[in-house]
Amino acid sequence: MYKKVAIVTGGGQGIGKAIAKKFLENSISVVIAEIDEEAGRETEEEYSSLGEIKFIKTDVSNEEEVRNMIEETIKIFGRINYLINNAGIGINKHISELTLEEWNRVLGVNLTGAFLCSKYAYPYLKKEKGVIINIASTRAFMSEPNTEAYSASKGGIYALTHALAISLGPEIRVNCISPGWIEVSEWKKKSLRKPAELTELDHKQHPVGRVGRPEDIASLVLYLISDDAGFITGANFIVDGGMTRKMIYL
């Protein structure tokens, strides 16, 4: 049986890196589409013993680079079974200080990137009856101050997910995961990696009793791409330790 192939955007660090590792541990070949060359090459080298992994430097907001990444994936592996639109950035500034350029950059990476990758991966995913998983955020549904660009982009990801599910079904299933607080300090590239600095309060404020880990998201991704999830499409899964269900009064 041929190996299945997954593209993970932003797969060099954080949640994307954990997803890439989970795939490799389950005999799925991985393409890391990552703008940070240092992070991408480190992850490619670090995980090379786990399976077939290829880093392709990609700015997902750039149409030509996305097209090239998809073409390179096909040249190397011959197919695309899974697309994980995970790449994301945030710029936290008061709206009076946030520039149009900064706003467009956040939406370009977080939302337009998911659109472009889905558009160009589509014919190959259709052939394989593949799966798209978009990584949104609980910030699509609730906010902290000064997160207009990030929140808007993640709200867009949520809407893009159900739109794609209707447009691309039944051949392609499309679902969305909205993480809450996921601690990624130990999943950064080496130059930025550090032990997590979490307090007892950080953990205890979560109804499950702890802050989230990248593995929590990776495990759900693995389920959602599986045949066991074959009746699930257009759905959003909040993975936040219960925080969006918690009434908080000062």
N, C-alpha and C positions, 0 to 999 in steps of 0.2 A: 504493500500500500504506500502511495506517495506521501511525503511529508506535507503537511499544510503550512501555509505561509501567512504571517501576520505583519502588518506595518503598524508601528507604534510611533506616533509623532511626539516629539518631546521626550523620547525614550532614553535620553542620556542621564537624566537625574530624576529624583523624586518619585512620584506615583508611576510615571511612565517607565522608569527603570525597574520598579518592582513588577510591573505588568510584563515587561520583556523577560525578566528572570522566570516568572511563573510559566510563561509560554515555553521557554527553553526546557524547563524541568518537565514539561509535558509533551516533549518531542515535537514542538511547533517551531519552525524556522522563523527568524525575526529580522526585519529591517527596521533600524532605528533612523527615523527621519528627524534630524536634530540640527538646530542652527549653531549650537555651541560645539565647535570642533573638538575642543579639549575634553568635554564631557562625553561626546559621542565616541571618540577613539578609546577613552579609558574604559567605557562600558563594553565596547566591542572586545577589547583585550581581556577584561576581567571575566567576561562570560563566555569566551570562546571555547572553553573546555566543556560547557554545558550543552552545546549544539551549534547549529548553523546560525550565525549572526552577522549582519552586515550594516555598517554605519554609512549613511548617505547624507552628506551635509545639505540641509534644506531649510530655507525660510518659507514656512507654509503660507505666508501672506503673498508670496511671489508666484504668479501663475506659471511662469516658465520653469522655475525651480521645482514646483510640484509636478509638472508634466514630466520633467527629466527624472525625478525620483521614481515615479510610477514606471516609466520606461526602463530604468535601470533595474528595478525590482523584477520586471518580467524577463529581462535579459539574463539575470542571475538565477532566478528561481522558477520562472515559467508560469507562475500563477499568483493570485492574491485571494486568500480565503477570508481574511479578517482585516478590518481597518479600525484602528483605535485612535480616534481624534482626541488626543490628550494635550497637545502643545498649548501652553497658556502663559500669559504675562499679566501683571497688574501694575498700575501707577496710581497710588493713593495721594490725591491732592484735592483741596477744596475746589468746587466747580469754578470759583472766580479765578483760580490760578491754573486750572487744567487747560492746556492749549489744545487747539483743534488737531494739531499734529499728534499729540500724545493720545487723545481720544481715538483718532483714526488708527494709530498703531496698535492699541489694545484690541479694538474691534477687528483689525486686519488679521492679527495672529489668532485670536481666540475664536472668532466667528467666521470670517472669510476663509481662514485656513481650513476649517472643517468643511466648508462648502467646496473649496477647490479640491481637497483630497478626495472627497466623496465623488465629485464630478468625474475626475480622471481615473479613479479606481473602479468606477461603476461597471464598465463593460466586463472587466475581469472578475469582479465580485458576482455579477449576474451569471457568468458562465459557471462559477463554482457554487452557486447558491450560498453566497457568503453572508457575513454579518458585519455591520458597522456598530461600534460602541462609541458614543460621544461622552466625554467627561465634562460635565457642567460644574455646578457648585450649589450649596445651599444659599449662596448669595444671589441666586436667581429668584429666591422667594423671601429673603430677609436681608437686612443690610446693617453694616456699621457705617459710620460717617466717612465721607470722602472716597466712596467706591463706585461712583456713577459709571465709569467706563467698564470696569470689571463686571459689575452687576448686570449692566445692560448686555454685555457680550454673553454672559452665562444664561441670562433669560432668553437670548436669541438662540443659544445652543439647545435649550429645552424645546423651543418652538420648531427649530430646524429638525429636531429628532422626529417629532410626530409627522411633520410634513414629508420628510424622506421616507418614513415607514409606509405612508400611504402611496407615495409616488413609485417606490421601488419594490413594493411587495407584489406578488408573493415570493419572488425569487430571492430577495434580500431582506433580512430582518434588521431593524434599526432600533436601538435602545440607548438609554441615557443613564448615567450615574451622576448623582450630585453629592460629592463628599462634603463633610463638615470639616472640623479641625483634624487634619492629618499631619502628624509630626514627621518632617522629612529631613531633619538636620543630618542624620546619618546616611542619607541616600543622595547627598550632594556629590559633586565631583571632588576629588581629593583636596584641591586648593581651598575649598569652602566647607569641607566636611568637619563636623564637630559633634560631640555627644549632645544628646537632647537635654535641654535645661527645663524640666517640668516640675512644678510644685505639686504638693498634695492636693491643693485646691483645684489646680488645672484638671486633675483626674476626677476628683470627687464631684465637680459640678456636672459631669456627664452622667446621665441616668444609668449607663452601663458601668460606670466606675473607672473609666480610663479614657485618655486621649486616643484618637485613632492612629493606625499605622498604615503605611502604604500597602502592606500585605492584605489588609481588609478590603481594599478596592480591587487588588489583583485577583483575589479569590472570587469575587463577584463577577468580574470580567470573564474568568474562566468558565463559570457556570453559564453566563448569558450567551457565550458563543457555542455552547454545547447543544447537542440534539435534545437534551433534557429540557432545554428552554425553548423548544421549537414552537410553542404556542404563545410566545411573548414577543410583541413588537410594538413600537410606538410608546413604550413605557419609560417612566423615570423612576429611579430607585435612589432614595435618600439614605445615605450611609453616614450618620453623624452622631452615633451614640445616643440618640433620642433628643438631642438639643432643640430641634425645631418643634418638638411636642411638649416642651417644658415651659410653663408659665413662670416668668421671672419678674418679681417686683422689687423695687429698691426699698 
